[in-house]
Amino acid sequence: MKKILLPVDGSPRSMKAADLVRKLFKPEECEVYIVTVIDDEDAVIETNFSMAKVKLEAEPILEKAAGLLDGYVVVKEALAGKGTAQEIIHYASSINAHAIVMTKSTKTAFKRVLGSVTENVVKSAPCIVIIVPEKDF
């Protein structure tokens, strides 16, 4: 069974990746691992860090994405750390993902100049990365 990693940030744009998963993969041929990453400085230095707080923040995002994948085997995971791309890459490695399906960055133009999460995932992913097109497919 294929393991598909679906990183989402809660934006409508990131949720379009669930649509692409449905178009590319049948429910009986894959497991979908939905992750959202809380980029939290405290997670690195472990001061005032609460994984319970991270999970509470992430739950609505994960539930929304899971709701779009009715009929699929879904695993939901909240991640925290300094560096969203690094967390996605590490998680993909840990589950031996076959593919990562994600959208382009939803950040502002200034943030994109500094480094896109998507770009960093593409550069270092241990598997295929499928980027959801900007226009409807």
C-alpha positions as CSV (number, residue, x, y, z in Angstrom):
1,M,0.0,0.0,0.0
2,K,1.3,3.4,-0.9
3,K,1.9,6.0,1.8
4,I,1.0,9.5,0.6
5,L,2.0,12.5,2.8
6,L,-0.4,15.5,2.6
7,P,1.0,18.6,4.4
8,V,-1.7,21.2,5.0
9,D,-1.8,24.6,6.7
10,G,-5.5,25.1,6.8
11,S,-5.7,27.5,3.9
12,P,-8.2,26.8,1.2
13,R,-5.3,26.6,-1.2
14,S,-3.5,23.8,0.8
15,M,-6.8,21.8,1.0
16,K,-6.8,21.6,-2.8
17,A,-4.0,19.0,-2.4
18,A,-6.6,16.6,-0.9
19,D,-8.6,17.0,-4.2
20,L,-5.5,16.0,-6.2
21,V,-4.9,12.9,-3.9
22,R,-8.5,11.8,-4.7
23,K,-7.9,12.3,-8.4
24,L,-4.5,10.4,-8.4
25,F,-5.0,7.6,-5.9
26,K,-7.9,5.2,-5.2
27,P,-8.8,4.7,-1.5
28,E,-7.9,1.0,-1.7
29,E,-4.3,1.6,-2.9
30,C,-3.0,4.1,-0.4
31,E,-2.9,5.4,3.2
32,V,-2.9,9.2,3.5
33,Y,-0.8,10.8,6.2
34,I,-2.1,14.3,6.8
35,V,0.2,16.6,8.7
36,T,0.2,20.2,9.8
37,V,3.3,21.8,11.2
38,I,3.3,24.4,13.9
39,D,6.5,26.3,13.3
40,D,7.3,27.0,17.0
41,E,10.6,28.4,18.3
42,D,9.7,27.0,21.7
43,A,9.6,23.5,20.3
44,V,13.3,23.8,19.7
45,I,14.4,25.2,23.0
46,E,11.7,23.4,25.0
47,T,10.7,26.5,27.0
48,N,7.0,26.9,27.6
49,F,6.4,24.2,24.9
50,S,3.2,22.2,25.0
51,M,2.5,19.4,22.5
52,A,-1.0,19.4,23.8
53,K,-1.4,23.1,22.7
54,V,0.1,22.2,19.3
55,K,-2.4,19.3,18.9
56,L,-5.3,21.6,20.0
57,E,-4.3,24.2,17.4
58,A,-3.8,21.6,14.7
59,E,-7.0,19.5,15.2
60,P,-9.4,21.7,13.2
61,I,-7.0,21.8,10.3
62,L,-6.4,18.0,10.3
63,E,-10.1,17.3,10.6
64,K,-11.0,19.6,7.7
65,A,-8.5,17.8,5.5
66,A,-9.6,14.3,6.7
67,G,-13.2,15.3,5.9
68,L,-12.2,15.8,2.2
69,L,-10.8,12.2,2.1
70,D,-13.8,10.2,3.1
71,G,-13.3,6.5,2.4
72,Y,-9.5,6.7,2.6
73,V,-7.4,5.3,5.4
74,V,-6.2,8.5,7.1
75,V,-3.5,9.2,9.7
76,K,-3.5,12.7,11.2
77,E,-0.4,14.1,12.8
78,A,0.4,17.5,14.4
79,L,4.1,18.3,14.2
80,A,6.1,21.1,15.8
81,G,9.5,22.4,15.3
82,K,11.6,25.2,13.9
83,G,11.4,24.8,10.2
84,T,8.2,23.5,8.5
85,A,10.1,22.0,5.5
86,Q,12.5,20.1,7.7
87,E,9.6,18.7,9.7
88,I,7.8,17.5,6.6
89,I,11.0,15.9,5.2
90,H,11.7,14.2,8.5
91,Y,8.1,12.9,8.7
92,A,8.2,11.7,5.1
93,S,11.4,9.7,5.9
94,S,10.0,8.3,9.1
95,I,6.9,6.8,7.4
96,N,8.8,5.8,4.2
97,A,6.4,7.9,2.1
98,H,6.0,7.1,-1.6
99,A,4.9,10.7,-2.4
100,I,4.3,14.1,-0.9
101,V,1.3,16.0,-2.4
102,M,1.4,19.7,-1.5
103,T,0.6,23.2,-2.8
104,K,2.9,26.0,-3.4
105,S,3.6,28.4,-0.6
106,T,0.7,30.5,0.6
107,K,3.1,33.0,2.1
108,T,3.7,36.6,1.0
109,A,6.1,37.5,-1.8
110,F,8.6,38.7,0.8
111,K,8.6,35.4,2.6
112,R,8.9,33.5,-0.8
113,V,12.2,35.4,-1.5
114,L,13.6,34.1,1.8
115,G,12.7,30.5,1.1
116,S,9.6,28.6,0.2
117,V,8.6,25.6,2.2
118,T,7.6,23.8,-1.0
119,E,10.9,24.6,-2.6
120,N,12.8,23.3,0.4
121,V,10.7,20.1,0.5
122,V,11.3,19.5,-3.3
123,K,15.1,19.9,-2.8
124,S,15.4,17.5,0.1
125,A,12.5,15.1,0.0
126,P,13.2,11.3,0.2
127,C,10.4,10.6,-2.3
128,I,8.4,12.1,-5.2
129,V,6.9,15.5,-4.6
130,I,3.7,16.3,-6.5
131,I,2.9,20.1,-6.6
132,V,-0.8,21.0,-7.0
133,P,-1.2,23.4,-9.9
134,E,-2.4,27.0,-9.1
135,K,-5.3,26.7,-11.6
136,D,-8.1,24.2,-11.2
137,F,-7.3,20.8,-12.6
